[in-house]
Amino acid sequence: MNLSHQYISVLTIAGSDSGGGAGIQADLKTFSALGCYGTSAITAITVQNTLGIKAIHQIPPEIVKAQIKAVMDDIKPTAIKIGMIYSPELARTIALTLKDYPEVPIIFDPVMVSTSGYRLIESDTIAIFQQELFPLASLITPNLDEAEILAEMKIQTVDDMKQAASRISNSKCKAVLVKGGHMKGPNLVDVYLDIKGHYQTFKSVAIQTPNTHGTGCTLSAAIAAFVALGNDLPKAIEKAKQYVTLAIVTGQDVKTGEGKGPLNHFFDAKNLIKKALI
């Protein structure tokens, strides 16, 4: 048998959401919807549904390391997405492990607090992010709450977002996307700052729906998928935002559970794959 073809694969290093709307589950759905082969290294197991997170069990760092190496050394993903990392020990282990794969672009979503207010990170972990993981990442994708913590400033305007992106970039990361989804108003703006100091804004319309659980995870996963498919970062961000918007729109009236529902990741799977390859 002549095995002449190969899937375009992406690795997600993140926590498991038992409710299926965010984390590893959202990442794998996104990779699949965009025509990529999803692989995973689970960092934590959360007890979670649409109403929030009840508990977190961290996976031992050596097991997370082993998962990453098992995937990277065999399947060889062409992009990596990082999500929830709970402890400084785990963050340091992941950073040391990923240094063995410097050629693979990394999209890092520095998850800190859930939408329901549950803390997803130990306070000492942030310093390890900045010192050891940010320099490895091709892109950091904090939301407004996370950007305020990382930049040590209040964010209320687009100019504030630009200033925050500049401050975050001082941690030696290559590029920053400050996501404006939590800002009030009819229009949403994300601010991108590249390694050369150039800003770019991405605008979208706010959609009134409770079904936004996993939006941040899905966006960073989609960016990683589009990078794996050969797009540069600005184009990957643009395509990822289009995907997320449509996933929200097509899932806005669907009831899943009693709280914040998920996006509709597979709203148009066949056409999404065709568009991803253009």
C-alpha positions, -999 to +999 in steps of 0.1 A: +000+000+000+014+034-010+006+059+018+013+091-001-009+116+017-006+132+051-031+151+072-023+187+082-022+183+120-024+207+149-017+200+186-037+216+215-022+217+249-051+226+272-076+216+298-106+193+293-141+208+295-166+180+304-194+202+290-178+201+256-179+239+249-144+251+256-109+237+262-096+206+245-131+197+232-136+231+215-101+230+200-105+195+185-139+205+170-124+236+155-095+217+140-118+192+125-142+218+111-114+235+094-100+204+078-071+197+102-062+166+122-065+174+159-041+160+185-040+169+222-020+170+254-045+174+283-032+197+311-062+194+335-096+179+339-123+203+348-157+195+363-177+218+341-210+225+323-228+255+309-233+269+344-196+270+353-167+251+367-170+231+399-135+217+403-101+213+386-077+183+387-043+190+372-025+163+352+010+156+365+036+177+346+056+146+335+024+131+319+017+163+301+053+163+288+050+127+277+018+135+258+034+164+240+065+144+230+044+114+219+025+136+195+053+159+183+078+131+177+054+109+157+026+129+141+046+161+139+019+188+140+026+220+120+011+243+146+004+243+183-023+260+204-018+264+241-047+270+265-052+264+302-021+258+323-028+258+360+005+257+379+040+273+375+055+238+376+034+227+346+041+260+327+078+255+332+076+219+320+057+228+289+081+256+281+111+233+284+095+206+263+085+229+235+120+243+232+128+210+214+105+221+185+115+257+178+103+255+141+066+249+150+045+281+154+027+284+188-006+303+194-009+309+232-042+318+248-032+327+284-064+315+301-067+329+336-103+331+348-134+314+334-165+334+323-182+323+355-154+337+376-135+305+385-098+310+387-080+288+362-044+296+372-023+299+403-010+334+407+027+324+404+021+309+370+018+343+353+054+351+359+064+318+342+042+326+313+060+359+308+095+346+314+095+312+297+064+307+275+058+341+259+092+341+242+084+308+225+050+319+212+043+332+177+011+349+191-004+357+225-042+361+225-054+376+258-089+388+263-095+422+280-094+408+316-062+389+309-046+418+291-053+441+321-035+416+343-006+411+320-002+448+311-010+460+347-034+486+335-072+493+331-085+489+295-116+509+284-108+521+249-091+509+217-062+531+225-059+514+258-059+481+240-030+493+219-010+504+249-017+471+267-005+452+236+027+472+236+033+465+273+026+428+269+050+426+239+078+437+263+077+401+276+096+392+244+066+376+227+066+380+189+030+392+185-001+400+205-038+400+198-058+418+225-094+405+221-121+431+226-151+407+230-158+418+266-160+455+257-195+469+257-211+483+225-225+472+192-191+468+176-161+447+187-125+455+180-095+432+184-060+449+183-030+430+168+006+441+173+033+424+153+070+419+160+079+451+141+056+473+162+028+476+136-008+477+147-038+462+129-074+463+141-100+436+133-136+447+137-168+426+141-204+431+151-215+421+187-240+392+186-266+392+214-267+356+226-258+337+258-241+310+236-206+323+237-189+297+260-156+287+245-153+317+221-117+325+231-106+288+229-122+285+195-106+317+182-071+307+192-076+271+179-089+285+146-058+308+143-036+278+149-054+258+123-052+285+096-015+290+104-010+252+099-029+255+066-002+280+054-016+315+062+004+342+078-008+356+112-029+385+100-047+364+074-051+335+099-066+360+125-090+374+098-102+339+087-104+327+123-126+357+133-149+350+103-152+314+114-160+323+151-185+349+140-204+324+119-202+297+146-218+322+171-245+333+146-255+298+137-256+287+173-272+318+189-307+303+192-297+268+202-304+257+238-276+235+253-279+232+291-292+259+315-264+284+312-240+298+286-241+275+256-214+266+231-207+278+196-219+258+166-185+246+154-197+224+126-222+248+110-210+242+075-182+217+076-178+208+039-177+244+027-154+254+056-128+229+045-129+242+009-126+278+020-097+269+044-077+256+015-081+287-007 
